[in-house]
Amino acid sequence: MEYFCYHRDRPGSLALREKLLEKHWSYMDRYAKELIARGPTFTIDGETLTGSVHIIDLPDPTAARAFAFDEPNYQAGAYRDVLLRRWRNMVGRTMWDYPGDRSPGSQYLVLGLGEGPAADLDLPPDQHQLIAYGPLLADDGDTWLGTAALLDAPDPESARSVLTQDRYEDIEVHAWEFGGRR
């Protein structure tokens, strides 16, 4: 089962996150084979850390909750909340298989939260820009709750346009970069 996990930073937690960086990476190293994508998010200007995305394939909801809530930054209080949802990998690859440019500065997390009839279940026409893409689902694995995408785009508005604007209560766009040990 695939899961989308987004830890949102608590304001003023940068020093704590820097202190825990090696513990965070060591924790993620334990899940290297299960990770589909990972990486930090930032404000659109790229200056302020806003959170951390992890898309992971785990056996069940219990394992997913353990992954999300045992994470060292979460345990230490660096995160203000966690969005954990079932997810479906529509692109069918990991971020490590992405053939495009990986240099920081043009990648985004686009997160649309909604309800009602599912939207954006088909891949967008411009698929070559997608790093990861799929629906956010309830625990039953069927009920649509939104869509999450990691993609390469020239600007935040182009990134936002990957989702159908009027189908979501809110669409967030964060600068994102490929994660992992530097």
Rosetta constraint file for C-alpha pairs under 8 A:
AtomPair CA 1 CA 57 HARMONIC 5.38 0.50
AtomPair CA 1 CA 58 HARMONIC 5.43 0.50
AtomPair CA 1 CA 59 HARMONIC 5.73 0.50
AtomPair CA 1 CA 60 HARMONIC 6.30 0.50
AtomPair CA 1 CA 86 HARMONIC 7.28 0.50
AtomPair CA 1 CA 87 HARMONIC 7.83 0.50
AtomPair CA 2 CA 55 HARMONIC 7.12 0.50
AtomPair CA 2 CA 56 HARMONIC 5.57 0.50
AtomPair CA 2 CA 57 HARMONIC 4.20 0.50
AtomPair CA 2 CA 58 HARMONIC 6.23 0.50
AtomPair CA 2 CA 86 HARMONIC 5.91 0.50
AtomPair CA 2 CA 87 HARMONIC 5.22 0.50
AtomPair CA 2 CA 88 HARMONIC 6.10 0.50
AtomPair CA 2 CA 89 HARMONIC 7.31 0.50
AtomPair CA 3 CA 55 HARMONIC 5.63 0.50
AtomPair CA 3 CA 56 HARMONIC 5.33 0.50
AtomPair CA 3 CA 57 HARMONIC 6.22 0.50
AtomPair CA 3 CA 58 HARMONIC 7.43 0.50
AtomPair CA 3 CA 64 HARMONIC 7.02 0.50
AtomPair CA 3 CA 84 HARMONIC 6.85 0.50
AtomPair CA 3 CA 85 HARMONIC 5.59 0.50
AtomPair CA 3 CA 86 HARMONIC 4.41 0.50
AtomPair CA 3 CA 87 HARMONIC 4.83 0.50
AtomPair CA 3 CA 88 HARMONIC 7.66 0.50
AtomPair CA 4 CA 53 HARMONIC 7.52 0.50
AtomPair CA 4 CA 54 HARMONIC 6.22 0.50
AtomPair CA 4 CA 55 HARMONIC 4.60 0.50
AtomPair CA 4 CA 56 HARMONIC 6.69 0.50
AtomPair CA 4 CA 83 HARMONIC 7.67 0.50
AtomPair CA 4 CA 84 HARMONIC 5.73 0.50
AtomPair CA 4 CA 85 HARMONIC 5.32 0.50
AtomPair CA 4 CA 86 HARMONIC 6.18 0.50
AtomPair CA 4 CA 87 HARMONIC 5.66 0.50
AtomPair CA 4 CA 136 HARMONIC 7.31 0.50
AtomPair CA 5 CA 53 HARMONIC 5.83 0.50
AtomPair CA 5 CA 54 HARMONIC 5.11 0.50
AtomPair CA 5 CA 55 HARMONIC 6.00 0.50
AtomPair CA 5 CA 56 HARMONIC 7.89 0.50
AtomPair CA 5 CA 68 HARMONIC 6.81 0.50
AtomPair CA 5 CA 82 HARMONIC 6.91 0.50
AtomPair CA 5 CA 83 HARMONIC 5.62 0.50
AtomPair CA 5 CA 84 HARMONIC 4.54 0.50
AtomPair CA 5 CA 85 HARMONIC 6.66 0.50
AtomPair CA 6 CA 51 HARMONIC 6.94 0.50
AtomPair CA 6 CA 52 HARMONIC 5.75 0.50
AtomPair CA 6 CA 53 HARMONIC 4.61 0.50
AtomPair CA 6 CA 54 HARMONIC 6.41 0.50
AtomPair CA 6 CA 82 HARMONIC 5.63 0.50
AtomPair CA 6 CA 83 HARMONIC 5.03 0.50
AtomPair CA 6 CA 84 HARMONIC 6.54 0.50
AtomPair CA 7 CA 51 HARMONIC 5.37 0.50
AtomPair CA 7 CA 52 HARMONIC 5.21 0.50
AtomPair CA 7 CA 53 HARMONIC 6.53 0.50
AtomPair CA 7 CA 68 HARMONIC 7.99 0.50
AtomPair CA 7 CA 74 HARMONIC 7.77 0.50
AtomPair CA 7 CA 79 HARMONIC 6.04 0.50
AtomPair CA 7 CA 80 HARMONIC 7.61 0.50
AtomPair CA 7 CA 81 HARMONIC 6.04 0.50
AtomPair CA 7 CA 82 HARMONIC 4.51 0.50
AtomPair CA 7 CA 83 HARMONIC 6.48 0.50
AtomPair CA 8 CA 50 HARMONIC 6.00 0.50
AtomPair CA 8 CA 51 HARMONIC 4.22 0.50
AtomPair CA 8 CA 52 HARMONIC 6.60 0.50
AtomPair CA 8 CA 79 HARMONIC 5.37 0.50
AtomPair CA 8 CA 80 HARMONIC 5.78 0.50
AtomPair CA 8 CA 81 HARMONIC 5.52 0.50
AtomPair CA 8 CA 82 HARMONIC 6.19 0.50
AtomPair CA 9 CA 13 HARMONIC 6.77 0.50
AtomPair CA 9 CA 49 HARMONIC 7.34 0.50
AtomPair CA 9 CA 50 HARMONIC 5.18 0.50
AtomPair CA 9 CA 51 HARMONIC 4.74 0.50
AtomPair CA 9 CA 52 HARMONIC 7.78 0.50
AtomPair CA 9 CA 78 HARMONIC 6.03 0.50
AtomPair CA 9 CA 79 HARMONIC 4.24 0.50
AtomPair CA 9 CA 80 HARMONIC 5.54 0.50
AtomPair CA 9 CA 81 HARMONIC 7.47 0.50
AtomPair CA 10 CA 77 HARMONIC 7.67 0.50
AtomPair CA 10 CA 78 HARMONIC 5.57 0.50
AtomPair CA 10 CA 79 HARMONIC 4.76 0.50
AtomPair CA 10 CA 80 HARMONIC 4.44 0.50
AtomPair CA 10 CA 81 HARMONIC 7.89 0.50
AtomPair CA 11 CA 80 HARMONIC 7.98 0.50
AtomPair CA 13 CA 17 HARMONIC 6.20 0.50
AtomPair CA 13 CA 78 HARMONIC 5.21 0.50
AtomPair CA 13 CA 79 HARMONIC 7.65 0.50
AtomPair CA 14 CA 18 HARMONIC 6.10 0.50
AtomPair CA 14 CA 49 HARMONIC 7.41 0.50
AtomPair CA 14 CA 78 HARMONIC 7.80 0.50
AtomPair CA 15 CA 19 HARMONIC 6.20 0.50
AtomPair CA 16 CA 20 HARMONIC 6.25 0.50
AtomPair CA 16 CA 73 HARMONIC 7.90 0.50
AtomPair CA 16 CA 78 HARMONIC 6.44 0.50
AtomPair CA 17 CA 21 HARMONIC 5.95 0.50
AtomPair CA 17 CA 73 HARMONIC 6.42 0.50
AtomPair CA 17 CA 78 HARMONIC 6.40 0.50
AtomPair CA 20 CA 24 HARMONIC 6.08 0.50
AtomPair CA 20 CA 72 HARMONIC 7.15 0.50
AtomPair CA 20 CA 73 HARMONIC 6.71 0.50
AtomPair CA 21 CA 25 HARMONIC 6.19 0.50
AtomPair CA 22 CA 26 HARMONIC 5.98 0.50
AtomPair CA 23 CA 27 HARMONIC 6.05 0.50
AtomPair CA 23 CA 72 HARMONIC 6.48 0.50
AtomPair CA 24 CA 28 HARMONIC 6.24 0.50
AtomPair CA 24 CA 71 HARMONIC 6.90 0.50
AtomPair CA 24 CA 72 HARMONIC 5.78 0.50
AtomPair CA 24 CA 73 HARMONIC 6.77 0.50
AtomPair CA 25 CA 29 HARMONIC 6.02 0.50
AtomPair CA 25 CA 180 HARMONIC 6.94 0.50
AtomPair CA 25 CA 181 HARMONIC 6.63 0.50
AtomPair CA 26 CA 30 HARMONIC 6.79 0.50
AtomPair CA 27 CA 31 HARMONIC 7.41 0.50
AtomPair CA 27 CA 71 HARMONIC 6.87 0.50
AtomPair CA 27 CA 72 HARMONIC 7.46 0.50
AtomPair CA 28 CA 32 HARMONIC 6.44 0.50
AtomPair CA 31 CA 35 HARMONIC 6.18 0.50
AtomPair CA 34 CA 56 HARMONIC 5.48 0.50
AtomPair CA 34 CA 57 HARMONIC 5.09 0.50
AtomPair CA 34 CA 58 HARMONIC 6.69 0.50
AtomPair CA 35 CA 54 HARMONIC 7.13 0.50
AtomPair CA 35 CA 55 HARMONIC 5.97 0.50
AtomPair CA 35 CA 56 HARMONIC 4.37 0.50
AtomPair CA 35 CA 57 HARMONIC 6.37 0.50
AtomPair CA 35 CA 94 HARMONIC 7.65 0.50
AtomPair CA 36 CA 54 HARMONIC 7.63 0.50
AtomPair CA 36 CA 55 HARMONIC 5.25 0.50
AtomPair CA 36 CA 56 HARMONIC 5.32 0.50
AtomPair CA 36 CA 57 HARMONIC 7.08 0.50
AtomPair CA 36 CA 93 HARMONIC 7.27 0.50
AtomPair CA 36 CA 94 HARMONIC 4.47 0.50
AtomPair CA 36 CA 95 HARMONIC 6.22 0.50
AtomPair CA 37 CA 53 HARMONIC 7.60 0.50
AtomPair CA 37 CA 54 HARMONIC 5.79 0.50
AtomPair CA 37 CA 55 HARMONIC 5.06 0.50
AtomPair CA 37 CA 56 HARMONIC 7.11 0.50
AtomPair CA 37 CA 94 HARMONIC 5.96 0.50
AtomPair CA 37 CA 95 HARMONIC 5.11 0.50
AtomPair CA 37 CA 96 HARMONIC 7.73 0.50
AtomPair CA 37 CA 132 HARMONIC 7.31 0.50
AtomPair CA 37 CA 178 HARMONIC 7.84 0.50
AtomPair CA 37 CA 179 HARMONIC 7.84 0.50
AtomPair CA 38 CA 52 HARMONIC 7.37 0.50
AtomPair CA 38 CA 53 HARMONIC 5.24 0.50
AtomPair CA 38 CA 54 HARMONIC 4.37 0.50
AtomPair CA 38 CA 55 HARMONIC 6.27 0.50
AtomPair CA 38 CA 95 HARMONIC 7.86 0.50
AtomPair CA 38 CA 178 HARMONIC 6.42 0.50
AtomPair CA 38 CA 179 HARMONIC 5.11 0.50
AtomPair CA 38 CA 180 HARMONIC 7.17 0.50
AtomPair CA 39 CA 52 HARMONIC 5.72 0.50
AtomPair CA 39 CA 53 HARMONIC 5.40 0.50
AtomPair CA 39 CA 54 HARMONIC 6.80 0.50
AtomPair CA 39 CA 176 HARMONIC 6.70 0.50
AtomPair CA 39 CA 177 HARMONIC 5.60 0.50
AtomPair CA 39 CA 178 HARMONIC 4.94 0.50
AtomPair CA 39 CA 179 HARMONIC 3.55 0.50
AtomPair CA 39 CA 180 HARMONIC 6.79 0.50
AtomPair CA 40 CA 49 HARMONIC 7.08 0.50
AtomPair CA 40 CA 50 HARMONIC 7.57 0.50
AtomPair CA 40 CA 51 HARMONIC 5.77 0.50
AtomPair CA 40 CA 52 HARMONIC 4.28 0.50
AtomPair CA 40 CA 53 HARMONIC 6.17 0.50
AtomPair CA 40 CA 176 HARMONIC 5.81 0.50
AtomPair CA 40 CA 177 HARMONIC 6.00 0.50
AtomPair CA 40 CA 178 HARMONIC 7.39 0.50
AtomPair CA 40 CA 179 HARMONIC 6.30 0.50
AtomPair CA 41 CA 49 HARMONIC 5.92 0.50
AtomPair CA 41 CA 50 HARMONIC 5.39 0.50
AtomPair CA 41 CA 51 HARMONIC 5.09 0.50
AtomPair CA 41 CA 52 HARMONIC 5.67 0.50
AtomPair CA 41 CA 53 HARMONIC 7.18 0.50
AtomPair CA 41 CA 108 HARMONIC 7.96 0.50
AtomPair CA 41 CA 109 HARMONIC 7.31 0.50
AtomPair CA 41 CA 174 HARMONIC 5.85 0.50
AtomPair CA 41 CA 175 HARMONIC 5.48 0.50
AtomPair CA 41 CA 176 HARMONIC 4.38 0.50
AtomPair CA 41 CA 177 HARMONIC 6.78 0.50
AtomPair CA 42 CA 46 HARMONIC 5.17 0.50
AtomPair CA 42 CA 47 HARMONIC 6.58 0.50
AtomPair CA 42 CA 48 HARMONIC 5.28 0.50
AtomPair CA 42 CA 49 HARMONIC 4.31 0.50
AtomPair CA 42 CA 50 HARMONIC 4.85 0.50
AtomPair CA 42 CA 51 HARMONIC 6.97 0.50
AtomPair CA 42 CA 174 HARMONIC 5.71 0.50
AtomPair CA 42 CA 175 HARMONIC 4.94 0.50
AtomPair CA 42 CA 176 HARMONIC 6.17 0.50
AtomPair CA 43 CA 47 HARMONIC 6.27 0.50
AtomPair CA 43 CA 48 HARMONIC 5.40 0.50
AtomPair CA 43 CA 49 HARMONIC 6.55 0.50
AtomPair CA 43 CA 50 HARMONIC 6.34 0.50
AtomPair CA 43 CA 174 HARMONIC 5.73 0.50
AtomPair CA 43 CA 175 HARMONIC 5.98 0.50
AtomPair CA 44 CA 156 HARMONIC 7.30 0.50
AtomPair CA 44 CA 173 HARMONIC 7.53 0.50
AtomPair CA 44 CA 174 HARMONIC 5.66 0.50
AtomPair CA 44 CA 175 HARMONIC 5.14 0.50
AtomPair CA 45 CA 175 HARMONIC 7.55 0.50
AtomPair CA 46 CA 105 HARMONIC 7.63 0.50
AtomPair CA 46 CA 175 HARMONIC 6.11 0.50
AtomPair CA 50 CA 174 HARMONIC 7.96 0.50
AtomPair CA 51 CA 79 HARMONIC 7.56 0.50
AtomPair CA 58 CA 63 HARMONIC 6.31 0.50
AtomPair CA 58 CA 64 HARMONIC 6.25 0.50
AtomPair CA 59 CA 63 HARMONIC 6.56 0.50
AtomPair CA 59 CA 64 HARMONIC 7.93 0.50
AtomPair CA 60 CA 64 HARMONIC 6.43 0.50
AtomPair CA 61 CA 65 HARMONIC 6.11 0.50
AtomPair CA 61 CA 139 HARMONIC 7.58 0.50
AtomPair CA 62 CA 66 HARMONIC 6.19 0.50
AtomPair CA 63 CA 67 HARMONIC 6.11 0.50
AtomPair CA 64 CA 68 HARMONIC 6.25 0.50
AtomPair CA 64 CA 84 HARMONIC 7.97 0.50
AtomPair CA 65 CA 69 HARMONIC 5.95 0.50
AtomPair CA 65 CA 84 HARMONIC 7.71 0.50
AtomPair CA 66 CA 70 HARMONIC 5.53 0.50
AtomPair CA 67 CA 71 HARMONIC 6.32 0.50
AtomPair CA 68 CA 74 HARMONIC 7.81 0.50
AtomPair CA 68 CA 82 HARMONIC 7.45 0.50
AtomPair CA 68 CA 84 HARMONIC 7.47 0.50
AtomPair CA 69 CA 74 HARMONIC 6.16 0.50
AtomPair CA 69 CA 75 HARMONIC 6.88 0.50
AtomPair CA 70 CA 74 HARMONIC 6.91 0.50
AtomPair CA 70 CA 75 HARMONIC 6.22 0.50
AtomPair CA 71 CA 75 HARMONIC 6.21 0.50
AtomPair CA 72 CA 76 HARMONIC 6.12 0.50
AtomPair CA 73 CA 77 HARMONIC 6.24 0.50
AtomPair CA 73 CA 78 HARMONIC 5.16 0.50
AtomPair CA 73 CA 79 HARMONIC 6.56 0.50
AtomPair CA 74 CA 78 HARMONIC 5.76 0.50
AtomPair CA 74 CA 79 HARMONIC 5.34 0.50
AtomPair CA 85 CA 136 HARMONIC 5.77 0.50
AtomPair CA 85 CA 137 HARMONIC 5.83 0.50
AtomPair CA 85 CA 138 HARMONIC 6.31 0.50
AtomPair CA 85 CA 139 HARMONIC 7.08 0.50
AtomPair CA 86 CA 136 HARMONIC 5.85 0.50
AtomPair CA 86 CA 137 HARMONIC 4.85 0.50
AtomPair CA 86 CA 138 HARMONIC 6.14 0.50
AtomPair CA 86 CA 139 HARMONIC 6.19 0.50
AtomPair CA 86 CA 141 HARMONIC 6.19 0.50
AtomPair CA 87 CA 134 HARMONIC 6.20 0.50
AtomPair CA 87 CA 135 HARMONIC 5.60 0.50
AtomPair CA 87 CA 136 HARMONIC 4.89 0.50
AtomPair CA 87 CA 137 HARMONIC 5.77 0.50
AtomPair CA 87 CA 141 HARMONIC 7.81 0.50
AtomPair CA 88 CA 133 HARMONIC 7.93 0.50
AtomPair CA 88 CA 134 HARMONIC 5.11 0.50
AtomPair CA 88 CA 135 HARMONIC 5.83 0.50
AtomPair CA 88 CA 136 HARMONIC 7.34 0.50
AtomPair CA 89 CA 93 HARMONIC 7.56 0.50
AtomPair CA 89 CA 132 HARMONIC 6.94 0.50
AtomPair CA 89 CA 133 HARMONIC 6.17 0.50
AtomPair CA 89 CA 134 HARMONIC 5.29 0.50
AtomPair CA 90 CA 122 HARMONIC 7.97 0.50
AtomPair CA 90 CA 123 HARMONIC 6.97 0.50
AtomPair CA 90 CA 132 HARMONIC 7.54 0.50
AtomPair CA 90 CA 133 HARMONIC 5.69 0.50
AtomPair CA 90 CA 134 HARMONIC 5.20 0.50
AtomPair CA 91 CA 123 HARMONIC 7.67 0.50
AtomPair CA 91 CA 130 HARMONIC 7.42 0.50
AtomPair CA 91 CA 131 HARMONIC 7.56 0.50
AtomPair CA 91 CA 132 HARMONIC 6.02 0.50
AtomPair CA 91 CA 133 HARMONIC 6.00 0.50
AtomPair CA 91 CA 134 HARMONIC 7.64 0.50
AtomPair CA 93 CA 97 HARMONIC 6.10 0.50
AtomPair CA 93 CA 98 HARMONIC 7.44 0.50
AtomPair CA 93 CA 132 HARMONIC 7.64 0.50
AtomPair CA 94 CA 98 HARMONIC 6.87 0.50
AtomPair CA 94 CA 131 HARMONIC 7.58 0.50
AtomPair CA 94 CA 132 HARMONIC 7.27 0.50
AtomPair CA 95 CA 131 HARMONIC 5.72 0.50
AtomPair CA 95 CA 132 HARMONIC 6.88 0.50
AtomPair CA 95 CA 178 HARMONIC 7.76 0.50
AtomPair CA 98 CA 131 HARMONIC 5.90 0.50
AtomPair CA 100 CA 128 HARMONIC 7.69 0.50
AtomPair CA 100 CA 129 HARMONIC 7.44 0.50
AtomPair CA 101 CA 152 HARMONIC 7.97 0.50
AtomPair CA 102 CA 177 HARMONIC 7.90 0.50
AtomPair CA 102 CA 178 HARMONIC 6.99 0.50
AtomPair CA 104 CA 176 HARMONIC 7.89 0.50
AtomPair CA 104 CA 177 HARMONIC 5.72 0.50
AtomPair CA 104 CA 178 HARMONIC 7.71 0.50
AtomPair CA 105 CA 175 HARMONIC 7.50 0.50
AtomPair CA 105 CA 176 HARMONIC 7.99 0.50
AtomPair CA 105 CA 177 HARMONIC 7.57 0.50
AtomPair CA 106 CA 152 HARMONIC 5.49 0.50
AtomPair CA 106 CA 153 HARMONIC 5.62 0.50
AtomPair CA 106 CA 154 HARMONIC 6.00 0.50
AtomPair CA 106 CA 155 HARMONIC 6.96 0.50
AtomPair CA 106 CA 175 HARMONIC 7.62 0.50
AtomPair CA 107 CA 150 HARMONIC 7.01 0.50
AtomPair CA 107 CA 151 HARMONIC 5.47 0.50
AtomPair CA 107 CA 152 HARMONIC 4.36 0.50
AtomPair CA 107 CA 153 HARMONIC 6.19 0.50
AtomPair CA 107 CA 175 HARMONIC 6.09 0.50
AtomPair CA 107 CA 176 HARMONIC 5.30 0.50
AtomPair CA 107 CA 177 HARMONIC 6.05 0.50
AtomPair CA 108 CA 149 HARMONIC 7.93 0.50
AtomPair CA 108 CA 150 HARMONIC 5.63 0.50
AtomPair CA 108 CA 151 HARMONIC 5.49 0.50
AtomPair CA 108 CA 152 HARMONIC 6.41 0.50
AtomPair CA 108 CA 153 HARMONIC 7.26 0.50
AtomPair CA 108 CA 156 HARMONIC 7.29 0.50
AtomPair CA 108 CA 159 HARMONIC 6.67 0.50
AtomPair CA 108 CA 173 HARMONIC 6.59 0.50
AtomPair CA 108 CA 174 HARMONIC 5.55 0.50
AtomPair CA 108 CA 175 HARMONIC 4.52 0.50
AtomPair CA 108 CA 176 HARMONIC 4.66 0.50
AtomPair CA 108 CA 177 HARMONIC 7.43 0.50
AtomPair CA 109 CA 148 HARMONIC 7.27 0.50
AtomPair CA 109 CA 149 HARMONIC 5.76 0.50
AtomPair CA 109 CA 150 HARMONIC 4.68 0.50
AtomPair CA 109 CA 151 HARMONIC 6.76 0.50
AtomPair CA 109 CA 172 HARMONIC 7.81 0.50
AtomPair CA 109 CA 173 HARMONIC 5.68 0.50
AtomPair CA 109 CA 174 HARMONIC 5.17 0.50
AtomPair CA 109 CA 175 HARMONIC 6.30 0.50
AtomPair CA 109 CA 176 HARMONIC 5.76 0.50
AtomPair CA 110 CA 148 HARMONIC 5.79 0.50
AtomPair CA 110 CA 149 HARMONIC 5.15 0.50
AtomPair CA 110 CA 150 HARMONIC 6.41 0.50
AtomPair CA 110 CA 151 HARMONIC 7.94 0.50
AtomPair CA 110 CA 159 HARMONIC 6.81 0.50
AtomPair CA 110 CA 160 HARMONIC 6.23 0.50
AtomPair CA 110 CA 171 HARMONIC 6.88 0.50
AtomPair CA 110 CA 172 HARMONIC 5.72 0.50
AtomPair CA 110 CA 173 HARMONIC 4.67 0.50
AtomPair CA 110 CA 174 HARMONIC 6.67 0.50
AtomPair CA 111 CA 146 HARMONIC 7.57 0.50
AtomPair CA 111 CA 147 HARMONIC 6.07 0.50
AtomPair CA 111 CA 148 HARMONIC 4.63 0.50
AtomPair CA 111 CA 149 HARMONIC 6.53 0.50
AtomPair CA 111 CA 171 HARMONIC 5.55 0.50
AtomPair CA 111 CA 172 HARMONIC 5.11 0.50
AtomPair CA 111 CA 173 HARMONIC 6.52 0.50
AtomPair CA 112 CA 146 HARMONIC 5.26 0.50
AtomPair CA 112 CA 147 HARMONIC 5.20 0.50
AtomPair CA 112 CA 148 HARMONIC 6.33 0.50
AtomPair CA 112 CA 163 HARMONIC 7.40 0.50
AtomPair CA 112 CA 168 HARMONIC 5.78 0.50
AtomPair CA 112 CA 169 HARMONIC 7.48 0.50
AtomPair CA 112 CA 170 HARMONIC 5.82 0.50
AtomPair CA 112 CA 171 HARMONIC 4.29 0.50
AtomPair CA 112 CA 172 HARMONIC 6.39 0.50
AtomPair CA 113 CA 145 HARMONIC 6.02 0.50
AtomPair CA 113 CA 146 HARMONIC 4.30 0.50
AtomPair CA 113 CA 147 HARMONIC 6.68 0.50
AtomPair CA 113 CA 168 HARMONIC 5.47 0.50
AtomPair CA 113 CA 169 HARMONIC 5.89 0.50
AtomPair CA 113 CA 170 HARMONIC 5.68 0.50
AtomPair CA 113 CA 171 HARMONIC 6.55 0.50
AtomPair CA 114 CA 144 HARMONIC 7.88 0.50
AtomPair CA 114 CA 145 HARMONIC 5.31 0.50
AtomPair CA 114 CA 146 HARMONIC 4.92 0.50
AtomPair CA 114 CA 167 HARMONIC 6.63 0.50
AtomPair CA 114 CA 168 HARMONIC 4.40 0.50
AtomPair CA 114 CA 169 HARMONIC 5.20 0.50
AtomPair CA 114 CA 170 HARMONIC 7.21 0.50
AtomPair CA 115 CA 144 HARMONIC 6.78 0.50
AtomPair CA 115 CA 145 HARMONIC 5.42 0.50
AtomPair CA 115 CA 146 HARMONIC 7.05 0.50
AtomPair CA 115 CA 168 HARMONIC 7.38 0.50
AtomPair CA 115 CA 169 HARMONIC 7.87 0.50
AtomPair CA 116 CA 144 HARMONIC 7.43 0.50
AtomPair CA 116 CA 145 HARMONIC 7.94 0.50
AtomPair CA 117 CA 144 HARMONIC 7.35 0.50
AtomPair CA 118 CA 144 HARMONIC 5.47 0.50
AtomPair CA 118 CA 145 HARMONIC 7.74 0.50
AtomPair CA 118 CA 146 HARMONIC 7.62 0.50
AtomPair CA 119 CA 146 HARMONIC 7.65 0.50
AtomPair CA 119 CA 147 HARMONIC 7.97 0.50
AtomPair CA 119 CA 164 HARMONIC 7.30 0.50
AtomPair CA 119 CA 167 HARMONIC 6.63 0.50
AtomPair CA 120 CA 124 HARMONIC 7.77 0.50
AtomPair CA 120 CA 135 HARMONIC 7.74 0.50
AtomPair CA 120 CA 147 HARMONIC 7.23 0.50
AtomPair CA 120 CA 163 HARMONIC 6.51 0.50
AtomPair CA 120 CA 164 HARMONIC 6.82 0.50
AtomPair CA 121 CA 134 HARMONIC 7.20 0.50
AtomPair CA 121 CA 135 HARMONIC 6.60 0.50
AtomPair CA 123 CA 127 HARMONIC 6.71 0.50
AtomPair CA 123 CA 133 HARMONIC 7.64 0.50
AtomPair CA 124 CA 162 HARMONIC 6.66 0.50
AtomPair CA 126 CA 130 HARMONIC 7.87 0.50
AtomPair CA 129 CA 151 HARMONIC 5.52 0.50
AtomPair CA 129 CA 152 HARMONIC 5.06 0.50
AtomPair CA 129 CA 153 HARMONIC 6.83 0.50
AtomPair CA 130 CA 149 HARMONIC 7.27 0.50
AtomPair CA 130 CA 150 HARMONIC 6.29 0.50
AtomPair CA 130 CA 151 HARMONIC 4.48 0.50
AtomPair CA 130 CA 152 HARMONIC 6.50 0.50
AtomPair CA 131 CA 149 HARMONIC 7.50 0.50
AtomPair CA 131 CA 150 HARMONIC 5.25 0.50
AtomPair CA 131 CA 151 HARMONIC 5.04 0.50
AtomPair CA 131 CA 152 HARMONIC 7.23 0.50
AtomPair CA 132 CA 148 HARMONIC 7.96 0.50
AtomPair CA 132 CA 149 HARMONIC 5.50 0.50
AtomPair CA 132 CA 150 HARMONIC 4.96 0.50
AtomPair CA 132 CA 151 HARMONIC 6.79 0.50
AtomPair CA 133 CA 147 HARMONIC 7.56 0.50
AtomPair CA 133 CA 148 HARMONIC 5.87 0.50
AtomPair CA 133 CA 149 HARMONIC 4.29 0.50
AtomPair CA 133 CA 150 HARMONIC 6.36 0.50
AtomPair CA 134 CA 147 HARMONIC 5.76 0.50
AtomPair CA 134 CA 148 HARMONIC 5.71 0.50
AtomPair CA 134 CA 149 HARMONIC 6.55 0.50
AtomPair CA 135 CA 144 HARMONIC 6.73 0.50
AtomPair CA 135 CA 145 HARMONIC 7.44 0.50
AtomPair CA 135 CA 146 HARMONIC 5.80 0.50
AtomPair CA 135 CA 147 HARMONIC 4.24 0.50
AtomPair CA 135 CA 148 HARMONIC 6.25 0.50
AtomPair CA 136 CA 144 HARMONIC 6.12 0.50
AtomPair CA 136 CA 145 HARMONIC 5.34 0.50
AtomPair CA 136 CA 146 HARMONIC 4.88 0.50
AtomPair CA 136 CA 147 HARMONIC 5.10 0.50
AtomPair CA 136 CA 148 HARMONIC 6.58 0.50
AtomPair CA 137 CA 141 HARMONIC 5.49 0.50
AtomPair CA 137 CA 142 HARMONIC 6.11 0.50
AtomPair CA 137 CA 143 HARMONIC 5.44 0.50
AtomPair CA 137 CA 144 HARMONIC 4.76 0.50
AtomPair CA 137 CA 145 HARMONIC 5.31 0.50
AtomPair CA 137 CA 146 HARMONIC 7.12 0.50
AtomPair CA 138 CA 142 HARMONIC 6.60 0.50
AtomPair CA 138 CA 143 HARMONIC 5.26 0.50
AtomPair CA 138 CA 144 HARMONIC 6.55 0.50
AtomPair CA 138 CA 145 HARMONIC 6.53 0.50
AtomPair CA 139 CA 143 HARMONIC 8.00 0.50
AtomPair CA 146 CA 168 HARMONIC 7.23 0.50
AtomPair CA 147 CA 163 HARMONIC 7.88 0.50
AtomPair CA 150 CA 176 HARMONIC 7.74 0.50
AtomPair CA 151 CA 159 HARMONIC 7.06 0.50
AtomPair CA 152 CA 159 HARMONIC 7.50 0.50
AtomPair CA 153 CA 158 HARMONIC 6.07 0.50
AtomPair CA 153 CA 159 HARMONIC 5.46 0.50
AtomPair CA 154 CA 158 HARMONIC 6.52 0.50
AtomPair CA 154 CA 159 HARMONIC 7.63 0.50
AtomPair CA 155 CA 159 HARMONIC 6.38 0.50
AtomPair CA 156 CA 160 HARMONIC 6.11 0.50
AtomPair CA 156 CA 173 HARMONIC 6.61 0.50
AtomPair CA 156 CA 174 HARMONIC 7.90 0.50
AtomPair CA 156 CA 175 HARMONIC 7.93 0.50
AtomPair CA 157 CA 161 HARMONIC 6.24 0.50
AtomPair CA 158 CA 162 HARMONIC 7.21 0.50
AtomPair CA 159 CA 173 HARMONIC 7.46 0.50
AtomPair CA 160 CA 171 HARMONIC 7.39 0.50
AtomPair CA 160 CA 172 HARMONIC 7.90 0.50
AtomPair CA 160 CA 173 HARMONIC 6.49 0.50
AtomPair CA 161 CA 165 HARMONIC 7.19 0.50
AtomPair CA 164 CA 168 HARMONIC 7.58 0.50
AtomPair CA 165 CA 171 HARMONIC 7.71 0.50
